[in-house]
Amino acid sequence: MPNKIERLSSVTSSLSLAASESTTPLIPYGASAAGMVFVSAVSGATKIAWYSAATGSDVATPVYDSGNAVETFVSAGRSYPIPDACFAAPFLKLVLDSGTATATISLKG
């Protein structure tokens, strides 16, 4: 009998990320255990600040870990794991420090 672990996976369509919480798409994350962000284009942005929300209608707030905002520096043509500090978030938003970016997200359940 082969040893094989299979996990459910979903991939978003291309997402437009912005420097505003109110215009950034909300990503359902509660059923996921991890994920990757595939950044295809960046214009004027240097990092993602991770935000979370308890429900799909709540305003998302910044994620903090050990007193520090959870952030990921980004460049076009690279992929990044969703930070461990976001593990229990029901919903996520990827808010840029400035400019815009385009990304696709793969979620694993």
C-alpha positions as CSV (number, residue, x, y, z in Angstrom):
1,M,0.0,0.0,0.0
2,P,1.6,3.3,-1.0
3,N,2.1,6.1,1.5
4,K,0.3,9.1,0.1
5,I,-1.1,12.2,1.7
6,E,-3.7,14.0,-0.2
7,R,-5.0,17.4,0.7
8,L,-7.8,19.5,-0.7
9,S,-6.5,22.4,-2.7
10,S,-8.1,25.6,-4.2
11,V,-6.6,28.3,-6.3
12,T,-8.0,31.8,-6.6
13,S,-8.3,33.6,-9.9
14,S,-5.9,36.5,-10.4
15,L,-6.4,39.0,-7.5
16,S,-5.8,42.8,-7.7
17,L,-4.1,43.9,-4.4
18,A,-4.1,47.5,-3.2
19,A,-2.9,49.6,-0.4
20,S,-6.4,50.0,1.1
21,E,-8.1,47.5,3.4
22,S,-11.5,48.6,2.0
23,T,-10.6,47.8,-1.7
24,T,-8.6,44.6,-1.1
25,P,-10.5,41.3,-1.7
26,L,-11.5,39.2,1.3
27,I,-10.2,35.6,1.1
28,P,-12.1,32.8,3.0
29,Y,-9.3,31.0,4.9
30,G,-11.1,29.2,7.7
31,A,-11.1,25.8,6.0
32,S,-7.4,26.0,5.1
33,A,-4.3,25.0,6.9
34,A,-1.8,26.8,4.8
35,G,-1.3,28.5,1.5
36,M,1.0,30.2,-1.0
37,V,0.8,33.6,-2.6
38,F,2.1,33.7,-6.2
39,V,3.0,37.3,-7.1
40,S,2.9,38.0,-10.8
41,A,3.2,41.8,-10.9
42,V,4.1,44.6,-8.5
43,S,3.9,48.3,-9.1
44,G,5.1,50.6,-6.2
45,A,4.6,48.0,-3.5
46,T,7.3,46.5,-1.3
47,K,5.3,44.4,1.2
48,I,2.1,42.8,2.2
49,A,0.5,43.5,5.6
50,W,-1.7,40.6,6.6
51,Y,-5.2,41.5,7.9
52,S,-7.9,39.2,9.3
53,A,-11.6,39.3,9.9
54,A,-13.9,37.2,12.0
55,T,-16.7,37.2,9.4
56,G,-17.2,38.1,5.8
57,S,-18.9,41.3,6.7
58,D,-16.4,42.6,9.4
59,V,-13.8,45.2,8.7
60,A,-10.4,43.4,8.6
61,T,-7.7,44.4,11.1
62,P,-3.9,43.9,11.0
63,V,-2.5,40.6,12.2
64,Y,0.0,41.0,15.0
65,D,2.4,38.3,16.4
66,S,4.5,39.0,19.5
67,G,3.7,42.7,19.3
68,N,4.7,43.1,15.7
69,A,2.6,43.5,12.5
70,V,2.8,40.4,10.3
71,E,4.3,41.5,7.0
72,T,5.9,39.9,3.9
73,F,8.3,41.7,1.6
74,V,7.3,41.0,-2.0
75,S,8.7,41.1,-5.6
76,A,7.1,40.1,-8.9
77,G,7.8,36.6,-10.1
78,R,8.1,35.1,-6.6
79,S,5.9,33.0,-4.3
80,Y,5.5,33.3,-0.5
81,P,3.9,31.2,2.2
82,I,1.0,32.6,4.1
83,P,2.5,33.3,7.5
84,D,1.9,30.9,10.4
85,A,0.4,33.7,12.4
86,C,-2.6,33.7,10.1
87,F,-3.4,30.0,10.7
88,A,-6.6,30.6,12.8
89,A,-8.0,33.5,10.7
90,P,-11.4,32.8,9.2
91,F,-10.9,35.5,6.5
92,L,-7.7,37.2,5.2
93,K,-6.8,40.3,3.3
94,L,-3.5,41.1,1.8
95,V,-3.0,44.9,2.1
96,L,0.0,46.5,0.4
97,D,2.1,49.3,1.9
98,S,1.7,51.3,-1.3
99,G,1.0,50.8,-5.0
100,T,-0.6,47.7,-6.5
101,A,0.1,44.1,-7.2
102,T,-1.4,41.1,-8.9
103,A,-1.4,37.7,-7.2
104,T,-2.9,34.2,-7.2
105,I,-3.4,32.3,-4.0
106,S,-3.3,28.5,-3.5
107,L,-5.0,27.3,-0.3
108,K,-4.5,23.8,1.2
109,G,-7.0,22.3,3.6
